[in-house]
Amino acid sequence: MAKVKLTSEEIARIEELAKGWGKIIVRRHWGEQGPGLDVDLNEMEEVAMAAVRALLAGTLEAATAQQADQLGSERACPDCGRVCPLQRAPRPIVVRTGSTFDHDEPKAHCPACRRDFFPSASGPEGEHARV
Ligand SMILES: [Zn+2]
């Protein structure tokens, strides 16, 4: 599958959206008045980093789950071609920040070949999802 690079306009739109969520997090965490004068920048950064990690995990979990939904309920074995039912298996994936998200990975088992295979919407049959 060809790599599609985000345009600068798309990146700007995503950043603007996430900045808005930052304001929501401040309001939800510290209330309508915002942080008191006793809250230092270090503590603010801790809150922001917790939000960044959760935003990353939530985005990747939603995106990969929607890709998996597009695969349907059956897939042909890449070795023998037998159509096998697709199931989901949880697999924690470490991303570039070092944090983890819970990938609900599509997985099939071919009883004829006695092997598992992992179709993905973004890669050829038999490979793990490219995340
Ligand atoms: Zn097979």
Boltz pocket constraint, residues with backbone or C-beta under 6 A from the ligand:
constraints:
  - pocket:
      binder: B
      contacts: [[A, 77], [A, 78], [A, 79], [A, 80], [A, 81], [A, 82], [A, 110], [A, 111], [A, 112], [A, 113], [A, 114]]
      max_distance: 6.0
